[in-house]
Amino acid sequence: MKQKKQQTDVGTSRGRGGELHQTAGPDVPVLTTQQGTPVSDDQNSLRVGPRGPATLEDFHLREKIFHFDHERIPERVVHARGFGAHGYYENYESLADVTAADLFQRAGEKTPAFVRFSTVAGNKGSADLARDVRGFAVKLYTQQGNWDIVGNNIPVFFIQDAIKFPDLIHAAKPEPDRDFPQAQTAHDNFWDFISLMPESMHMIMWVMSDRAIPRSFRFMEGFGVHTYRFVDANGKSTFVKFHWKPKLGLQSVLWNEAVKINGADPDFHRRDLWNAIHSGSYPEWELGLQLFDDKFADEFEFDVLDATKLIPEERVPIRRVGRLVLDRCVDNFFAETEQVAFCTNNVIRGVDFSNDPLLQGRNFSYLDTQVKRLGGPNFTHIPVNAPKCPFHNFQQDGHMAIVNPKGRVNYEPNSWGGADGGPRECHETGFRSFPAEETGRKVRERSESFADHYSQARQFYVSQTKPEQGHIAAALIFELSKVEKVAIRSRLVSHLLHIDTKLADKVAKGLGLREKVQAAQAAKEPRVDLKPSKALSIVQNGPKSFAGRKVGVLVTDGTDRVLFDALKSAVEGEGATLDVVAPTVGGATASDGSLIEAQQKLGGGPSVLYDAVAVIPSVEGCQSLLKNAAAKDFVSDAFAHLKFIAYVDAAVPLFEKAGMAGDMDDGFVSLTLDNGPSAFIKACRKLRNWEREHVVTL
């Protein structure tokens, strides 16, 4: 289907897949390679047919990705701020029916693992709670070699073709003439790029949702993003998508909360994971698989090779096949977390690639960038990157070579017999690519099956609860309010009109746009019949208990010791933890004369650091709190962030001082020895009092 051309000041046209081509004009120079060769298409990599694999001869793709990979020394270009831990993957059942991968053959088998979580846009010194995608990369040290599942906490991505990745990250990173803003997308360059890339709109819905500000790594999902193949022992292929489901359920923070956490503790996520592992509360995820065949792929309304699309769990249910447990922190951050090298091309027998054009480009990019970052081709000799199974090859020398072939032979084939001849290939156990048949012209062209950019974005939005939808609108208004060029704001709203008209109107009103915005030209008419998917909402996939969370308890001298102990017992009995916040870090003297030890000083331990709070001062202690601005902030922020608040009657004057006395709702739980602590914990299982949100304005 031919697309109509849309003219702008620089000249534009749309490809068959709906991608926007900006073309050179009289006052616009021609884009060239580093060698000066004019570029005809900067939107699509060269592939065999519109849905075929990328070609090695695509010199423009290789040069563009190559240069991008080498832009930072030695910090990662993306995912610079990370935190890692060791653990293991334990298999629930044999998956021999779909894959020959050794780690999936036996129930109960444990495979060592290393996991690195990260933000994408910020540098190593940025804060944990930036609104951003979170990397979720898993290295499995299998008996067949290392397998890396290099994914994110969001199942889709901004772009469809890897050739656009340098442009995406350049637009998202600090603007090059001023080197700010840091770890933020709220600026003109990012939204200019996004507003010209309709394929990004599904991802934008996710990034503007609470998925981009998770409570901690322990409460977020992980996704492999792309469609891969499983190949069984007989050579049969099954398509697969990878999911990591947190055992503790999903949870995020509010934006106002995130901003304040970044100020109070910029290492909030790192500290949370470290503390959880060291306390023995090992984080766990279940590995879920979406398995489907060629028939489903052909009949599915979207292209399974399109990384901006997902397959709803209602269409292909998740098969939970094992668990990932993190039980050991690193011994040295630099040696392990900083030097760990993930590569999407690290797969094992029984796992293979699809023709997803974003995945095909990543397979080139990751190996190249690790060579740059870690000094040469021998980064696999670093212990965290080395396989834990036997490995043998003829590769030698190079920068920082630690392992070299022994003996006189360093080539193959050779006529030296036995062990003297070195390792040999093995047709029976060696990796074999699935023999997919590929035909087609070599083209820079995107398949028309990639052209629908709005339907799944709409499906995601309508799958959210009312509070979550409100947060998406607020995030868009905030981000776009930082954009100076009004035309960029309007252009983005023109895309929102294809997703939800009420959302578009709310954003336009929030931005104060004076002129009515017309809907952007759609490469393919959006669908409105896609059913909501419960799996896409955080609130609808919350925890079944309060386990793994943290309560902050504000105490003073004279706090009732018996009540404090009862509350502490209830919190810990739920599998949660309790921090004492006191006027001084030295703690408080309880009603019976004993010391209540404090973990935080009031002002240094604000309520944003906790999932729920309790305020249990003595009458005299509360009088002193009335003179402390940090005490007022402690309760007013907890209220504004919809948290459950346990209290004793002596605390009421503090609520009055903070202007909250008239707003004490069902989220306030009166603490008495009878059933107060248990009632508080029961309320906390809902995490937030969403009914309060309509009376809170942040």
Summary of the structure (lengths in Angstrom):
residues: 698
radius of gyration: 27.3
end to end distance: 47.3
largest distance: 90.8
contacts: 2309
relative contact order: 0.11
helix: 32%
strand: 17%
